[in-house]
């Protein structure tokens, strides 16, 4: 190699100047794993599966750092490097990326939630509009990377605190204890994996604990365009409508020699980028997943209909609205719409980069020093994906969860392939002084074996080769329960009321008759108020529960109540049954109530 291909490794800037690429790679997984798949599993199976999220994002942290290692030292993407050791790699990356991410599941989920907020049908048409809007946004920036960094930073720095505050307000100590137990694999009646869970859905969530699939590989493009290490000498993709869009870009990078000075500088870089990725990608990512799982558990766990698509997200919004006000419930759903839209925006950008760069690699062939109009190829692939997504949506393939799970399983297989390729790339193309330590090599090999094993397991499961363990997800509350079954409900102050044949998420019709028992201190003159509210907290019916025995006691006293109501004309069929302690004194310190979330049938 000629000396013109070598340059000194530039010194690293302050840590604050490095923050950026990890926000984008984190945001790529926000709408799939964090907002949809993990909360979906938790709403159906509880928090006992939360351990998978922490292992999944830890795996991706180590994979991403090896991807960054190559780009930092070579000033080129890993796609250029992998092509040097496997000439057919470009075809594989184009195929696996288009198949894995061409399915418009994320934007369909965003549109479905948006439609529920607006109270309209035909969400697939909203999804088509969103896709076209994404194309226009990505086509309008001065440079694509600069625009993506600004958008993702803004959304994450606003969205994460909002979810954090909302979760703190709605959850209690028992919810947090369930989360901590789940992080070590302790669930409600199971360890690690509950009976009946879909291996495909769990593996999909595991693979999407972060970016997932080939999206991880775009970290090498983002750190190059940010100017990490030898990326300082590389060029950036310009916006479609800017003059730079006609500029030809050189794909191959400029390397640095393994001199003592460069090795010392690399170690400084390595410490800083590990901290940056650990803080932004791993910590904020794990925090997001934990909070969103906890929020799903607090608001939607055990409700009927959770297994159907992404209904659990809409249930979360309804429950939040019922507990803290309709405005916050709507705000939560709007935040979900924005986060999912931003995720699809990032996915479109990353996949277009992957396919454009690999197509350019094949077009250049052996001309490693050649230049090519990468921007033009980028936008061809971008609008191809948009057209493909629109065709699928308008053709009837638009169920969000199905599309997301299918795409995630395909991308998990892609992760198995590229983890092995990255390991081999760094072992063969980097000087010994720059290669990963032995302990990191062992971790990457274990990750490679894990994804290979789990991919085979999911395939065997889908082919029917595994013995099924039949079990319900969570017993649907609309199904008749055992006669005279008692269920306990706790008030804000810890008081317990027992109801017969009634559960959270119960489907109710008018007139509603309930029976149960409460302590005598809950009554006054042998009765207490019973209130029915809609999802926005508006009272739609009131009645009284009447004691069926002596109420002047501290023991439990049986009661019955009947309440007639008209189903509210609202976009949600959720509401709450409130059993209010009778408080003749009027003093607020004596107020108490039990709230039970219901479905209007």
C-alpha positions in Angstrom: 0.0 0.0 0.0 1.4 3.4 -0.9 2.4 5.9 1.8 -0.4 8.3 0.5 -2.9 5.9 2.1 -1.5 6.6 5.6 -2.1 9.6 7.8 -1.5 10.2 11.5 -4.5 9.3 13.8 -6.0 12.6 14.8 -6.2 13.3 18.6 -9.6 12.8 20.2 -11.7 15.9 21.2 -13.6 16.2 24.5 -16.2 13.6 25.3 -19.0 16.2 24.8 -17.9 16.7 21.2 -18.2 13.0 20.5 -21.8 12.6 21.5 -24.0 12.0 18.4 -23.7 8.7 16.6 -24.9 6.7 19.6 -28.1 8.8 19.8 -28.9 7.8 16.2 -28.2 4.1 16.7 -30.2 4.1 19.9 -33.1 5.9 18.2 -33.2 3.2 15.5 -34.4 0.7 18.1 -36.6 3.0 20.1 -39.8 2.3 18.1 -39.4 -1.4 17.6 -37.9 -3.0 20.7 -38.4 -0.3 23.3 -41.9 1.0 22.5 -43.5 -2.1 20.9 -42.0 -5.5 21.5 -40.8 -5.5 25.1 -43.9 -3.6 26.4 -46.1 -6.0 24.3 -44.5 -9.0 26.0 -44.7 -7.4 29.4 -48.4 -6.5 29.0 -49.1 -10.2 28.3 -46.6 -12.0 30.5 -45.4 -9.6 33.2 -42.0 -8.3 34.0 -40.3 -11.6 34.5 -38.9 -11.5 31.0 -37.1 -8.1 31.5 -33.7 -9.8 31.9 -33.8 -10.4 28.1 -33.7 -6.6 27.5 -30.6 -6.0 29.6 -28.7 -9.0 28.0 -29.8 -8.0 24.5 -28.6 -4.4 24.7 -25.4 -5.5 26.4 -24.7 -7.8 23.4 -25.3 -4.9 21.0 -23.0 -2.7 23.0 -20.1 -5.0 22.4 -21.0 -5.6 18.8 -21.2 -1.9 18.1 -17.9 -1.2 19.7 -16.1 -3.7 17.4 -17.9 -1.9 14.5 -16.6 1.4 15.7 -13.1 0.0 16.2 -12.7 -0.7 12.5 -14.2 2.6 11.3 -12.1 4.6 13.7 -8.9 3.1 12.5 -9.7 2.7 8.8 -11.8 5.8 8.0 -14.2 3.7 6.0 -17.4 1.7 6.7 -17.2 -2.0 7.7 -19.0 -2.7 4.4 -15.9 -1.6 2.5 -13.7 -3.8 4.8 -15.9 -6.9 4.6 -15.9 -6.7 0.8 -12.2 -7.2 1.0 -12.6 -10.6 2.7 -15.8 -11.7 1.1 -16.7 -10.5 -2.5 -20.3 -11.6 -2.2 -21.0 -9.6 0.9 -22.5 -6.6 -0.9 -25.3 -8.8 -2.4 -26.0 -10.3 1.1 -26.2 -6.9 2.8 -28.6 -5.4 0.1 -30.8 -8.5 0.2 -31.0 -9.0 4.0 -31.4 -5.2 4.6 -34.3 -4.8 2.1 -36.1 -8.0 3.3 -35.5 -7.3 7.0 -36.5 -3.6 7.0 -38.6 -3.2 3.9 -41.7 -4.4 5.9 -43.4 -1.1 7.1 -44.2 -2.4 10.6 -42.9 0.6 12.6 -44.6 3.3 10.5 -47.8 1.2 10.5 -47.7 1.2 14.3 -47.1 4.9 14.4 -50.1 5.5 12.1 -52.4 3.1 14.0 -51.8 5.0 17.3 -52.2 8.3 15.5 -55.5 7.1 14.1 -56.7 6.1 17.6 -55.8 9.6 18.9 -57.7 11.3 16.0 -60.6 8.8 16.3 -60.5 7.8 12.6 -60.1 4.6 10.7 -58.0 3.6 7.7 -54.6 4.0 9.5 -52.8 2.5 6.5 -53.5 5.8 4.6 -51.9 7.8 7.4 -48.9 5.4 7.2 -48.5 6.1 3.5 -48.6 9.8 4.2 -45.9 9.3 6.9 -43.7 7.4 4.6 -43.8 10.2 1.9 -43.1 12.8 4.6 -40.0 10.8 5.7 -38.8 10.8 2.1 -39.2 14.6 1.9 -37.4 15.2 5.3 -34.4 13.0 4.4 -34.2 14.7 1.0 -34.1 18.2 2.4 -31.1 18.4 4.7 -27.7 20.1 4.0 -26.1 16.8 5.0 -28.2 13.8 6.0 -26.1 12.9 9.1 -26.3 16.4 10.6 -30.0 16.5 10.2 -30.5 13.0 11.7 -28.3 13.8 14.7 -30.3 17.0 15.5 -33.7 15.2 15.2 -32.8 12.2 17.3 -31.1 14.2 20.1 -34.2 16.5 20.3 -36.7 13.7 20.5 -34.8 11.5 22.9 -34.0 14.4 25.3 -37.6 15.4 25.4 -39.2 11.9 25.2 -37.2 10.1 27.8 -37.8 12.6 30.7 -41.5 12.6 29.8 -41.7 8.8 30.0 -39.6 8.8 33.2 -41.9 11.3 35.0 -45.0 9.6 33.8 -43.8 6.2 35.0 -42.7 7.5 38.4 -46.1 9.0 38.9 -48.2 6.0 37.9 -46.1 3.1 39.4 -45.8 2.1 43.0 -43.2 0.1 45.1 -44.6 -3.3 44.1 -44.3 -2.4 40.4 -40.6 -1.4 40.8 -40.0 -4.6 42.8 -41.5 -6.7 40.0 -39.1 -4.9 37.5 -36.0 -5.6 39.6 -37.0 -9.2 40.0 -37.6 -9.4 36.2 -34.1 -8.1 35.5 -32.8 -11.2 37.2 -35.3 -13.5 35.6 -37.9 -13.8 38.4 -41.5 -13.6 37.1 -45.0 -14.2 38.5 -44.9 -18.0 38.8 -42.0 -18.6 36.4 -38.3 -18.1 36.0 -36.8 -16.5 32.8 -39.4 -17.6 30.3 -43.1 -18.2 30.9 -44.9 -21.2 29.5 -46.7 -20.4 26.2 -44.5 -17.4 25.2 -43.8 -17.1 21.5 -40.1 -17.8 20.9 -40.3 -15.7 17.7 -41.7 -12.6 19.6 -39.2 -13.0 22.4 -36.2 -13.4 20.1 -37.5 -10.4 18.0 -37.6 -8.3 21.2 -34.1 -9.5 22.1 -32.7 -8.7 18.7 -34.3 -5.2 18.8 -32.8 -4.3 22.2 -31.1 -1.5 20.5 -30.9 -1.1 16.7 -30.9 -4.7 15.6 -30.1 -6.4 12.3 -27.8 -4.7 9.8 -28.6 -1.3 11.3 -25.8 -1.9 13.9 -23.4 -1.8 11.0 -24.4 1.8 10.1 -22.6 2.8 13.3 -19.4 2.6 11.2 -20.9 5.1 8.7 -22.1 7.5 11.4 -18.8 7.6 13.3 -17.0 8.1 10.1 -19.3 11.1 9.2 -19.0 12.4 12.7 -15.2 12.5 12.1 -14.1 9.9 14.7 -10.4 9.0 14.2 -9.5 8.5 10.6 -13.1 9.5 9.6 -11.8 13.0 9.8 -10.4 12.5 6.3 -13.7 11.1 4.8 -16.6 12.8 3.0 -20.3 13.1 3.9 -23.6 12.4 2.0 -25.2 15.6 0.9 -29.0 16.3 0.8 -30.8 15.5 -2.4 -31.8 19.1 -3.1 -28.4 20.6 -2.3 -25.5 21.2 -4.7 -23.4 18.6 -2.9 -25.8 15.9 -4.0 -23.9 15.7 -7.3 -20.5 15.4 -5.6 -18.7 12.1 -6.0 -17.5 10.4 -2.8 -14.5 8.1 -2.2 -15.6 5.0 -0.2 -12.2 3.7 0.8 -10.6 5.3 3.8 -7.2 6.4 4.9 -5.5 4.2 7.5 -3.0 4.9 10.2 0.2 2.9 10.9 0.7 1.1 14.2 3.3 3.5 15.5 3.7 4.0 19.2 2.2 7.5 18.8 -0.9 6.2 16.9 -1.4 3.3 19.4 -1.4 5.7 22.3 -3.8 8.0 20.5 -6.0 5.1 19.7 -6.2 4.1 23.4 -7.3 7.6 24.2 -10.0 7.4 21.5 -11.1 3.9 22.7 -11.6 5.0 26.3 -13.7 8.0 25.2 -15.9 6.3 22.6 -16.6 3.4 25.1 -17.8 6.0 27.6 -19.9 7.7 25.0 -21.5 4.5 23.8 -22.0 3.2 27.3 -23.7 6.4 28.5 -25.9 7.1 25.5 -26.6 3.8 23.9 -26.4 1.3 26.8 -27.5 3.3 29.8 -30.2 5.6 28.2 -31.3 2.6 26.1 -31.7 0.3 29.1 -33.4 3.1 31.0 -35.9 3.7 28.2 -36.7 0.0 27.9 -37.1 -0.4 31.7 -39.4 2.6 32.0 -41.6 1.6 29.0 -41.8 -2.0 30.3 -42.8 -0.7 33.7 -45.3 1.6 32.3 -46.9 -1.2 30.3 -47.0 -3.4 33.4 -48.5 -0.7 35.5 -51.2 0.3 33.0 -51.9 -2.6 30.7 -50.8 -5.9 32.3 -53.7 -8.4 32.4 -56.1 -6.5 30.2 -58.1 -8.4 27.6 -57.1 -7.8 24.0 -53.4 -7.3 24.7 -52.4 -10.1 22.5 -54.1 -8.5 19.5 -51.6 -6.4 17.5 -50.6 -3.2 19.3 -53.9 -2.7 21.2 -51.9 -2.7 24.5 -50.4 0.7 23.5 -53.8 2.2 23.0 -54.9 0.6 26.3 -51.9 2.3 28.0 -53.0 5.7 26.8 -56.6 5.1 27.9 -55.4 3.9 31.4 -53.1 6.9 31.8 -55.9 9.2 30.8 -58.2 7.7 33.3 -55.7 7.9 36.2 -54.0 11.3 35.6 -56.3 13.0 33.1 -57.2 12.7 29.5 -54.7 15.3 28.3 -51.7 13.2 29.6 -53.2 10.0 28.1 -53.3 11.7 24.7 -49.8 13.2 25.3 -48.5 9.7 25.9 -50.0 8.4 22.7 -48.7 11.5 20.7 -45.2 10.8 22.2 -45.5 7.2 21.0 -46.5 8.4 17.5 -43.5 10.7 17.3 -41.0 8.2 18.6 -42.2 5.5 16.2 -42.2 8.0 13.3 -38.6 9.1 14.3 -37.6 5.5 14.4 -38.9 4.8 10.9 -37.1 8.0 9.8 -33.8 6.6 11.2 -34.4 3.2 9.8 -35.0 4.6 6.3 -31.8 6.6 6.5 -29.7 3.7 7.7 -31.0 1.1 5.4 -30.6 3.4 2.4 -27.0 4.1 3.5 -26.3 0.3 3.8 -27.8 -0.6 0.4 -26.3 2.5 -1.4 -22.8 1.8 -0.1 -22.9 -1.8 -1.0 -24.3 -1.1 -4.4 -21.5 1.4 -4.9 -18.9 -1.1 -3.8 -20.0 -3.6 -6.4 -20.2 -0.8 -9.1 -16.6 0.3 -8.3 -15.3 -3.3 -8.4 -11.6 -3.4 -7.9 -11.1 0.3 -8.3 -10.6 0.9 -4.5 -9.5 4.5 -5.1 -12.5 5.3 -7.3 -15.2 7.9 -6.6 -18.9 7.6 -7.0 -22.1 9.7 -6.6 -23.2 8.0 -3.4 -25.9 10.6 -2.7 -27.8 9.6 -5.9 -27.7 5.9 -5.1 -28.8 6.7 -1.6 -31.9 8.5 -2.7 -32.8 5.8 -5.3 -32.9 3.2 -2.5 -34.7 5.5 -0.1 -37.6 6.1 -2.5 -37.6 2.5 -3.6 -38.3 1.5 0.0 -41.0 4.2 0.4 -42.8 2.9 -2.8 -42.4 -0.7 -1.6 -43.8 0.2 1.8 -46.8 2.1 0.3 -47.6 -0.9 -2.0 -47.6 -3.3 1.0 -49.8 -1.0 3.1 -52.3 -0.3 0.4 -52.3 -4.0 -0.6 -53.6 -5.1 2.8 -50.3 -6.1 4.6 -50.4 -3.6 7.4 -50.8 -5.3 10.8 -48.0 -3.6 12.8 -46.9 -6.3 15.3 -46.9 -9.1 12.7 -44.7 -7.0 10.4 -42.3 -6.0 13.3 -41.9 -9.5 14.6 -41.3 -11.0 11.2 -38.8 -8.3 10.4 -37.0 -8.7 13.7 -36.6 -12.4 13.3 -35.1 -11.9 9.9 -32.8 -9.3 11.3 -31.7 -11.6 14.1 -30.4 -14.0 11.5 -28.6 -11.1 9.8 -27.0 -10.2 13.2 -25.7 -13.8 13.5 -24.0 -13.4 10.1 -22.5 -9.9 10.6 -21.2 -10.6 14.1 -19.0 -13.3 12.7 -17.9 -11.1 9.8 -17.0 -8.2 12.1 -15.0 -10.5 14.3 -13.1 -11.9 11.3 -12.6 -8.5 9.8 -10.9 -7.0 12.8 -8.8 -10.1 13.3 -7.5 -10.0 9.7 -7.5 -6.4 8.7 -6.3 -4.6 11.8 -2.7 -4.5 13.1 -2.2 -6.6 16.2 -1.8 -3.5 18.4 -5.3 -2.4 17.4 -7.2 -5.7 17.7 -9.6 -6.4 20.5 -8.4 -7.9 23.8 -8.9 -11.6 24.4 -11.8 -11.1 26.7 -13.6 -9.1 24.1 -12.9 -11.7 21.5 -14.5 -14.3 23.8 -17.6 -12.2 24.3 -18.1 -11.7 20.5 -17.7 -15.4 19.9 -20.3 -16.1 22.6 -22.7 -13.6 21.0 -22.1 -15.2 17.6 -22.9 -18.6 19.0 -26.0 -17.3 20.8 -27.6 -15.7 17.7 -26.8 -18.8 15.7 -28.4 -21.1 18.3 -31.5 -18.9 18.9 -32.0 -18.4 15.1 -32.0 -22.2 14.7 -34.4 -22.5 17.7 -36.9 -20.0 16.3 -36.8 -21.7 12.9 -37.4 -25.1 14.5 -40.3 -23.6 16.5 -41.9 -22.1 13.3 -41.5 -25.4 11.5 -43.3 -27.2 14.3 -40.2 -29.3 15.3 -40.4 -28.2 19.0 -42.8 -29.6 21.5 -45.3 -26.9 22.5 -46.0 -26.1 26.1 -49.6 -24.9 26.1 -50.4 -22.1 28.5 -52.6 -19.0 28.4 -50.9 -15.6 28.2 -52.9 -14.0 30.8 -56.4 -15.3 31.4 -58.7 -13.0 29.4 -60.9 -11.1 31.8 -63.8 -11.3 29.5 -64.0 -15.0 29.9 -66.4 -16.2 32.7 -64.4 -16.9 35.8 -64.9 -19.5 38.5 -68.2 -19.0 40.4 -67.9 -16.8 43.5 -64.2 -16.2 42.8 -63.0 -13.3 45.1 -60.5 -10.8 43.8 -58.9 -8.2 46.0 -58.4 -4.6 45.1 -56.2 -2.1 47.0 -57.0 1.5 47.6 -54.6 4.4 47.5 -54.1 4.1 51.2 -53.8 0.3 51.3 -57.4 -0.6 52.2 -58.7 -3.8 50.5 -62.1 -4.4 48.9 -63.0 -7.9 47.7 -65.3 -8.4 44.6 -66.9 -11.5 43.4 -66.2 -12.5 39.8 -64.7 -9.2 38.9 -61.2 -8.4 37.6 -59.2 -5.5 36.2 -60.1 -5.0 32.6 -63.5 -6.6 33.0 -65.9 -6.2 30.1 -69.1 -4.6 31.5 -72.6 -4.0 30.2 -75.5 -2.0 31.6 -76.9 -2.5 34.1 -73.8 -3.6 36.0 -74.3 -5.5 39.3 -71.4 -6.1 41.6 -71.1 -7.9 45.0 -68.3 -8.2 47.4 -67.1 -7.1 50.8 -65.4 -4.1 52.4 -64.5 -3.2 56.0 -67.3 -1.5 58.0 -65.2 1.7 58.2 -65.8 2.1 54.4 -69.5 2.6 54.9 -71.7 5.3 56.4 -75.3 4.7 57.2 -74.8 1.3 55.5 -73.7 2.5 52.1 -70.8 4.0 50.1 -70.7 5.7 46.6 -70.1 3.8 43.4 -69.0 5.9 40.4 -68.4 5.0 36.8 -66.1 7.2 34.7 -64.9 7.2 31.1 -61.3 7.0 30.0 -61.0 10.8 30.4 -62.2 10.7 34.0 -65.7 12.2 33.2 -68.5 10.8 35.4 -71.0 8.9 33.4 -73.0 7.2 36.2 -73.3 7.1 40.0 -75.0 4.8 42.5 -74.5 3.4 46.0 -73.3 0.0 47.4 -75.5 -1.2 50.2 -74.3 -3.3 53.1 -75.9 -6.7 53.5 -75.4 -7.0 57.2 -74.2 -5.0 60.3 -71.8 -2.3 59.0 -70.7 -0.8 62.3 -67.7 -3.0 62.6 -64.0 -3.1 61.5 -64.5 -6.6 59.9 -65.4 -7.2 56.3 -69.1 -6.5 55.5 -70.8 -8.0 52.4 -72.4 -5.5 49.9 -74.1 -5.3 46.6 -74.5 -2.5 44.1 -76.2 -1.9 40.7 -75.4 0.9 38.4 -77.0 1.8 35.0 -75.1 3.7 32.4 -74.9 4.6 28.7 -71.7 3.7 26.9 -69.8 6.9 26.3 -69.3 8.1 22.7 -65.5 8.2 22.9 -62.6 6.9 20.7 -61.8 4.4 23.5 -63.9 1.8 25.2 -62.0 2.1 28.5 -63.1 3.5 31.8 -63.0 3.0 35.5 -65.2 1.7 38.3 -64.6 3.7 41.5 -65.6 2.4 44.9 -65.4 5.5 47.1 -65.1 5.5 50.9 -68.1 7.4 52.4 -66.6 10.3 54.2 -69.3 12.3 56.0 -66.7 14.5 57.7 -65.6 16.0 54.4 -62.0 16.1 55.6 -59.6 15.2 52.7 -57.4 13.1 55.0 -60.2 10.6 55.4 -60.8 10.3 51.6 -60.0 7.0 50.0 -61.1 5.0 46.9 -60.5 1.9 44.9 -60.3 2.4 41.1 -60.7 -0.6 38.8 -60.1 -0.2 35.1 -62.9 -1.7 32.9 -63.9 -2.1 29.3 -67.3 -1.0 28.0 -68.8 -3.9 26.1 
